[in-house]
Amino acid sequence: MNIGDDGSAHGIMVRGPAAARYPRPGELRAAAECYNFGSMARPETTLTGLSTEILARYEPVIGIETHVQLKTASKIFCACSAQFGDAPNHNTCPVCLGLPGALPTLNQRALELAVKAALALNCTVHEFARFARKNYFYPDLPKGYQISMFELPLATGGWLEIEPAAAAGNVKRVGITRLHMEDDAAKNMHEGFADSTRSSYIDFNRGGVPLIEIVSEPDMRTPEEAHAYLDALKQVLLYTEVSDCNMEEGSLRCDANVSVRPRGQEKFGTKAEVKNLNSFRYLEHALEYEIERQIQLIESGGRVAQETRLWNVAAGRTEPMRSKEMAHDYRYFPEPDLLPVRVTGSLIAAVRREMPELPSARRARFASEYGVTPYDASVLTATRGLADYFETTVRAGAPGKSAANWIQTELLRRLNAAGLEIDKSPIAPAALAEVIALVEKGDVTATSGKAIFAKVFETGRSAAEIAAADGHRQIQDTGEIERACRDVIEKNPEQAAKFRAGNEGVFKFLVGQVMRATKGQANPQAVNDTLRRLLAAS
């Protein structure tokens, strides 16, 4: 769709490049009042900062709204592909373009994934839900309304446990108010074209892609808690394969509602909604700024306006976008072209059958079943793929603690250096278990084991083959070890004398010399025992 400089529409392209420009805020000022945009103040200058004493008198209250693209092949109400990255305006049809007479049909797989997300977040899934029209004007919304849910959402009353980094070991439960389904808007493109200073373009491929909106309770009190909530939410969604959660592609988008109140006060303050949060780090920075802005405003005698604000990444501040809409501004009414959604018991049972073990349960099991620390369990369950890799390694014969150590120190370090994910690891779980077995049985030293691991990672050869070919087998022959120890003592008489005089510190030096002489292949315990015996006898 292309909107001319005079504000008039000049037509719509169903396929092919769609040139579009929508009126700038100044051009819409007169009409904005009709849509409750209100007048906008000039962006504030950067805050100079408040004293910690003033900040401590206030308590932030934070809630998060998250839009998640469901991992379906087609859109929510039509058969068009939901594939990201296709040619602009290629995946469109009369339904997702909102053409007259086109009727929507609900995507069954989208419903199943939405139910799965609701169950994973401990929500109550309702037997009946109903789509509603959410009416508002924007150029990327060809129907003039969004198909969402209002008074009868799919699920309500859930919760998610978080553990902020600053409060390690302290678990907090954040409530989930509701989870509902809706279709996505198209994508406005304001940059990257020769005439971007005059026009904006619209790609309608995204229009109609299935979304769920997850609304939290205002239970978070710090930006760190909000970050931890999103980390935990993303982990659950990835484990359940509800979404790929790719923020760069827009599969996971979040807005924050934040207010402040004097500590001890029960009544909430006036909230502002912060948008344009393209990463969890930006969200944390935006909340830090917005909390301080609101406190400074109240301290100076002003009042916080209920409005929507944008996070300006370059300037490092939030800026006013429009006054905050209320539910009545959207003029919700039941969607007349869709039947109410009925979620049967058989559907819920089918979804539960394909539900994986969730991260929190897996962390607890890893700690109890394999004896790893809570920290190690948290690292190993960071992704479903990594947790599967660990368990497969253990099933191949590696002890749980040893497998955890090798994965965290050697495997993850090399994968990170190579820019690889766990599913692309050059070393299979069984191959890692073979390396660990060589070290555990004493066939090779820990140092040699690391060298063998590196070659398995690089070449794909077996650990046994590398150990034999490169001479990594550990020396167990006591006679050979004793000859090496006697040689080191003879060549280092001063250090030997210091040890006999009570200087225990030089013993490590002597052990190191023996290991160097044997190229790291001597059994370390045998070296320790033999050296002490020879030094005591001399």
C-alpha positions in Angstrom: 0.0 0.0 0.0 1.3 3.5 -0.9 0.0 6.6 0.8 0.7 9.8 -1.0 2.0 13.0 0.6 -1.5 14.3 0.7 -2.6 11.4 2.9 -4.7 9.8 0.1 -4.4 6.0 -0.6 -3.3 5.1 -4.1 -4.0 1.4 -4.1 -2.7 -1.9 -2.8 -0.4 -4.5 -4.3 -1.1 -8.1 -3.4 2.2 -9.4 -4.8 5.4 -7.8 -5.7 7.1 -4.8 -3.9 4.6 -2.8 -2.0 5.6 0.8 -1.6 3.9 2.5 1.3 4.2 5.6 3.4 2.0 6.5 6.2 1.4 10.1 7.4 4.1 11.4 9.8 3.0 12.3 13.4 2.7 16.0 12.4 0.4 15.2 9.5 -1.9 13.1 11.7 -2.0 15.6 14.6 -5.5 16.8 13.9 -6.9 13.3 13.3 -4.9 11.8 16.2 -7.5 12.9 18.8 -10.1 10.6 17.2 -7.8 7.6 17.9 -6.8 8.8 21.4 -3.2 9.5 20.5 -3.3 12.9 22.2 -0.7 15.5 22.1 3.0 14.6 22.5 5.5 16.4 24.6 9.1 16.9 23.5 11.5 14.2 24.4 13.2 14.8 27.8 16.9 15.3 28.1 19.0 12.6 29.6 18.6 12.3 33.4 21.4 13.4 35.5 20.7 10.7 38.1 19.1 10.5 41.5 20.7 9.8 44.8 20.4 6.2 46.0 18.6 7.6 49.1 15.7 9.0 46.9 15.6 5.8 44.7 15.4 3.7 47.8 12.1 5.4 48.9 10.3 4.0 45.8 9.3 0.6 44.7 9.1 -0.2 41.0 6.2 -2.4 39.8 6.7 -4.2 36.5 4.6 -6.3 34.2 5.6 -7.8 30.8 3.5 -8.4 27.7 5.2 -10.8 25.3 4.1 -11.6 21.7 5.3 -15.0 20.5 5.2 -16.2 16.9 4.0 -19.8 16.9 6.1 -22.4 15.0 3.6 -23.3 12.3 4.1 -23.8 8.5 1.1 -21.5 7.6 -0.6 -18.5 8.9 -3.3 -18.5 11.6 -6.4 -18.0 9.4 -5.3 -18.9 5.9 -3.0 -21.3 4.1 -0.3 -18.8 3.2 3.2 -19.7 4.3 4.5 -18.2 7.5 8.1 -18.6 6.4 10.4 -15.7 7.4 12.6 -14.1 4.7 10.6 -14.8 1.6 10.4 -12.1 -1.1 8.2 -9.2 0.1 4.5 -9.6 -0.4 4.9 -13.1 -1.8 3.0 -14.9 1.0 -0.4 -13.2 0.7 -4.0 -14.0 -0.2 -7.4 -12.3 0.1 -7.8 -13.5 3.7 -4.6 -12.1 5.2 -4.9 -9.0 3.0 -8.4 -8.4 4.4 -10.1 -8.3 1.0 -14.0 -8.1 1.0 -15.7 -11.5 1.2 -12.6 -13.4 2.4 -13.4 -15.6 5.4 -10.8 -16.8 8.0 -10.4 -20.4 9.1 -8.5 -21.3 12.3 -5.2 -23.2 12.0 -5.5 -26.3 14.2 -1.8 -26.6 14.7 -1.6 -23.0 16.0 -4.3 -23.9 18.5 -2.4 -26.9 19.7 0.8 -24.9 20.1 -1.0 -22.2 22.0 -2.5 -24.9 24.4 1.0 -26.4 24.8 2.4 -23.0 25.8 -0.5 -22.4 28.3 0.0 -25.8 29.9 3.8 -25.3 30.2 3.1 -22.0 32.0 0.8 -23.6 34.4 -2.3 -21.8 33.1 -5.9 -23.0 33.2 -7.0 -23.7 29.6 -10.6 -22.9 29.2 -13.0 -25.1 27.4 -14.4 -22.2 25.4 -12.6 -19.2 24.0 -13.7 -16.5 21.6 -11.9 -14.4 19.0 -12.7 -10.7 19.0 -12.0 -7.8 16.6 -9.6 -5.2 18.0 -10.2 -2.1 16.0 -7.5 0.4 15.3 -5.9 2.2 12.3 -2.4 1.6 11.1 -1.1 1.1 7.6 0.3 -2.4 8.4 -3.2 -3.6 9.4 -5.1 -4.0 6.1 -8.4 -5.2 7.6 -8.6 -2.1 9.9 -8.7 -4.4 12.9 -6.7 -7.3 14.4 -8.3 -10.6 15.2 -7.5 -11.2 18.9 -9.2 -12.4 22.0 -10.7 -10.2 24.7 -13.3 -11.3 27.3 -12.9 -15.0 26.7 -9.1 -15.7 26.3 -7.7 -19.2 25.8 -6.0 -19.5 29.2 -5.6 -17.6 32.5 -4.1 -17.9 35.9 -0.7 -19.3 35.3 2.8 -18.8 36.8 6.5 -19.0 36.0 9.3 -19.4 38.5 12.4 -17.2 38.1 15.8 -16.9 39.8 17.4 -13.5 39.2 21.2 -13.6 39.1 21.4 -11.1 41.9 19.3 -13.4 44.1 20.9 -16.7 43.4 19.1 -19.6 45.1 16.0 -17.5 45.8 13.2 -18.5 43.5 10.3 -16.1 42.8 7.0 -16.9 41.3 5.6 -14.5 38.7 1.9 -14.8 37.8 0.6 -15.1 34.3 -2.6 -13.2 33.9 -3.7 -14.5 30.5 -2.6 -16.1 27.3 -4.5 -15.5 24.1 -4.2 -16.0 20.3 -4.2 -13.4 17.6 -2.9 -12.6 14.1 0.2 -10.5 13.5 0.3 -7.2 11.7 2.3 -6.7 8.5 5.7 -5.1 8.7 6.4 -1.4 8.2 9.8 -0.7 6.7 11.1 2.8 7.2 14.8 2.3 6.2 16.9 0.8 3.5 15.3 2.3 0.4 16.5 5.2 -1.8 13.4 7.2 -1.0 13.2 6.2 2.7 13.3 9.9 3.7 9.9 10.4 1.9 8.2 7.0 1.9 7.9 3.8 4.0 7.1 0.4 2.6 5.0 -2.4 3.9 5.7 -6.2 3.6 2.4 -8.1 4.1 4.1 -11.4 4.4 4.0 -11.2 8.2 0.4 -10.2 8.3 -1.7 -13.1 9.6 1.2 -15.0 11.1 0.0 -16.8 14.3 0.8 -15.2 17.7 0.1 -15.8 21.3 0.2 -12.9 23.7 1.4 -13.7 27.2 0.5 -11.1 29.8 2.3 -11.3 33.2 1.0 -10.1 36.5 2.7 -6.9 37.8 4.9 -9.1 40.1 8.4 -7.9 39.2 10.1 -5.3 41.3 13.5 -4.8 39.5 14.7 -4.7 35.9 16.8 -7.8 36.8 13.7 -9.7 37.7 12.1 -8.7 34.4 15.2 -10.0 32.5 15.1 -13.2 34.5 11.4 -13.6 33.7 12.0 -13.3 29.9 14.9 -15.7 30.1 12.8 -18.3 31.8 9.9 -17.7 29.5 12.0 -18.0 26.4 13.6 -21.2 27.8 10.1 -22.8 28.3 9.0 -21.8 24.8 12.1 -23.3 23.2 11.9 -26.5 25.2 8.3 -27.0 24.1 9.1 -26.0 20.5 6.2 -23.6 20.5 8.4 -21.0 18.9 11.9 -20.5 17.7 12.0 -17.2 19.7 14.2 -15.5 17.2 14.2 -11.9 18.3 16.0 -10.7 15.2 13.2 -12.1 13.0 10.5 -10.8 15.3 9.4 -14.2 16.7 9.6 -12.9 20.2 8.7 -9.3 21.1 8.1 -7.8 24.5 6.7 -4.6 26.0 7.0 -3.5 29.6 4.5 -1.8 31.8 6.2 0.0 34.7 5.1 2.3 37.5 6.6 3.4 40.8 5.1 3.9 44.3 6.4 4.8 47.7 7.6 1.8 49.5 4.9 0.3 51.7 2.0 1.8 49.6 -0.4 -0.8 48.3 -1.9 1.3 45.5 -0.1 1.1 42.2 1.2 4.3 40.6 0.4 5.4 37.1 2.0 3.1 34.6 3.8 3.8 31.3 4.2 1.2 28.6 7.7 0.9 27.0 8.0 -0.4 23.5 10.8 -1.0 20.9 12.6 -3.5 23.1 14.5 -5.6 20.7 16.6 -7.5 23.2 16.4 -8.4 26.9 19.4 -6.1 27.5 17.5 -3.2 26.0 14.5 -4.0 28.2 16.6 -3.9 31.3 18.2 -0.6 30.3 14.9 0.9 29.4 13.3 -0.1 32.7 16.3 1.4 34.6 15.8 4.7 32.8 12.0 4.8 33.0 12.0 4.0 36.8 14.4 6.9 37.4 12.5 9.2 35.1 9.2 8.6 36.9 10.8 9.0 40.4 12.4 12.3 39.3 9.1 13.5 37.9 7.2 12.7 41.1 10.0 14.2 43.3 9.8 17.5 41.3 6.1 17.7 41.9 4.9 16.4 38.5 2.6 13.6 37.6 3.3 10.5 35.6 1.2 10.3 32.4 -0.4 7.0 31.4 1.2 6.7 27.9 3.2 4.5 25.5 6.9 5.4 25.3 9.6 4.2 22.9 13.1 3.2 23.9 15.6 5.3 22.0 18.6 3.0 21.8 21.0 5.6 20.5 20.0 8.3 23.1 19.6 5.8 25.9 16.2 7.1 27.0 12.5 6.5 26.6 10.5 9.0 24.6 6.7 9.6 24.4 4.9 7.9 21.5 1.2 8.3 22.3 -1.3 8.3 25.2 -2.0 4.8 26.4 -5.1 3.2 24.9 -7.7 1.6 27.1 -9.8 -1.5 26.2 -12.7 0.7 25.1 -10.5 2.6 22.7 -10.2 -0.6 20.6 -14.0 -1.1 20.4 -13.8 -4.9 20.9 -16.6 -7.0 19.7 -16.9 -10.8 19.0 -15.4 -11.8 15.6 -18.5 -12.7 13.5 -16.6 -14.7 10.9 -15.2 -17.3 13.4 -16.9 -19.8 15.6 -16.0 -19.8 19.3 -13.0 -22.0 20.0 -13.7 -25.2 21.9 -10.8 -26.9 23.6 -11.7 -30.5 24.3 -10.3 -32.8 26.9 -9.0 -35.1 24.2 -7.1 -32.2 22.7 -5.5 -31.3 26.0 -4.6 -34.9 26.6 -2.9 -35.1 23.1 -0.9 -32.0 23.8 0.2 -33.3 27.2 1.5 -36.5 25.6 3.9 -34.5 23.4 5.0 -32.2 26.2 8.7 -32.6 27.1 10.2 -32.5 30.6 10.3 -28.8 31.4 13.5 -27.0 32.4 12.8 -26.6 36.2 11.9 -30.3 36.5 14.9 -31.4 34.5 17.2 -29.2 36.7 15.9 -30.8 39.9 16.3 -34.3 38.4 19.8 -33.8 37.2 20.9 -32.6 40.7 19.3 -35.6 42.4 19.9 -38.3 39.8 23.4 -37.4 38.6 24.8 -35.7 41.7 25.7 -32.4 39.9 25.5 -29.1 41.7 22.5 -26.8 41.2 24.7 -24.5 39.2 25.9 -27.3 36.9 22.3 -28.5 36.5 21.3 -25.0 35.4 24.1 -24.8 32.8 23.4 -28.3 31.5 19.6 -27.6 31.1 20.1 -24.2 29.5 18.8 -25.6 26.2 16.9 -28.8 25.5 19.7 -29.9 23.1 22.4 -29.5 25.7 20.4 -31.4 28.3 19.8 -34.2 25.8 23.5 -34.3 24.9 24.5 -34.6 28.6 22.1 -37.5 29.2 23.1 -39.3 26.1 26.8 -39.0 27.2 25.9 -40.5 30.6 23.9 -43.3 29.0 27.0 -44.1 26.9 28.9 -44.9 30.2 30.3 -41.6 31.5 29.8 -40.7 35.2 27.4 -37.8 35.7 29.8 -35.5 37.4 32.6 -36.2 35.0 30.3 -35.7 32.0 29.1 -32.4 33.4 32.7 -31.1 34.0 33.9 -32.1 30.5 30.9 -30.6 28.8 31.2 -27.3 30.6 34.9 -26.9 30.4 36.0 -28.5 27.2 33.0 -29.0 24.9 31.2 -25.6 25.4 34.5 -23.7 25.2 35.4 -25.2 21.9 31.8 -24.9 20.5 31.7 -21.2 21.5 35.1 -20.6 19.9 33.9 -22.3 16.7 30.5 -20.5 16.8 28.6 -23.8 16.8 25.4 -24.9 18.6 25.3 -28.2 20.5 23.4 -29.9 17.7 26.3 -29.2 15.3 28.9 -30.6 17.7 31.7 -32.4 15.8 32.1 -34.8 18.8 29.1 -37.1 19.5 28.1 -37.9 23.1 29.4 -41.5 22.7 32.8 -40.2 21.5 33.0 -37.8 24.5 32.1 -40.8 26.8 35.0 -42.7 25.3 37.4 -39.9 26.1 36.1 -39.7 29.7 36.4 -43.5 30.1 40.1 -43.4 29.2 40.8 -40.8 31.9 38.5 -42.4 34.5 40.2 -45.8 34.1 43.6 -44.3 34.3 44.6 -45.3 30.8 45.6 -41.6 30.1 46.2 -38.6 32.3 43.7 -35.7 32.5 46.2 -33.6 30.5 46.4 -36.3 27.8 42.7 -36.7 27.9 42.2 -33.0 27.0 44.7 -33.4 24.1 42.9 -36.4 22.8 39.5 -34.6 23.1 40.9 -31.7 21.0 41.9 -34.1 18.3 38.6 -36.0 18.4 36.8 -32.6 18.1 39.0 -31.6 15.1 39.4 -34.8 13.2 36.5 -37.1 14.2 38.9 -40.0 14.9 38.2 -42.3 17.9 39.8 -41.5 21.2 41.4 -45.0 21.4 42.9 -44.6 18.0 44.4 -41.2 18.9 45.7 -42.4 22.2 47.5 -45.3 20.6 48.9 -43.4 17.6 50.1 -40.4 19.6 51.5 -42.3 22.6 49.1 -40.9 25.1 48.7 -44.1 27.1 49.5 -43.6 30.7 52.7 -45.1 32.1 51.7 -47.5 34.9 55.1 -49.4 35.1 56.4 -48.6 38.6 60.0 -49.3 37.5 59.9 -46.8 34.7 58.3 -44.2 37.0 60.9 -44.8 39.7 63.7 -44.3 37.2 62.2 -41.0 36.1 61.8 -39.8 39.7 65.5 -40.7 40.6 66.7 -38.8 37.6 64.7 -35.7 38.6 66.1 -35.9 42.2 69.7 -36.2 41.0 69.3 -33.2 38.6 67.6 -31.0 41.2 69.6 -31.5 44.5 68.8 -28.0 45.8 65.0 -28.5 45.6 65.4 -32.0 47.0 67.3 -30.6 50.0 64.7 -27.9 50.6 61.9 -30.5 50.6 63.8 -32.6 53.2 64.3 -29.5 55.3 60.5 -29.1 55.4 59.7 -26.9 52.4 56.6 -28.7 51.1 56.1 -26.1 48.3 59.0 -27.4 46.2 57.3 -30.8 45.9 55.0 -29.6 43.2 58.0 -28.5 41.2 59.6 -32.0 41.4 56.3 -33.6 40.4 56.1 -31.3 37.4 59.6 -32.2 36.3 58.7 -35.9 36.4 55.6 -35.3 34.4 57.6 -33.3 31.9 60.1 -36.0 31.5 57.4 -38.6 30.9 55.5 -36.2 28.5 52.6 -36.1 30.9 52.0 -39.8 30.6 53.1 -41.0 34.1 50.4 -42.0 36.5 50.2 -38.8 38.8 49.4 -40.7 42.0 52.3 -43.2 41.4 54.6 -40.2 40.8 53.6 -38.6 44.1 54.0 -41.8 46.0 57.3 -42.7 44.5 58.9 -39.2 44.9 57.9 -39.1 48.6 59.3 -42.5 49.2 62.7 -41.8 47.5 63.1 -38.3 49.1 62.3 -39.8 52.6 64.9 -42.6 52.1 67.8 -40.4 50.9 
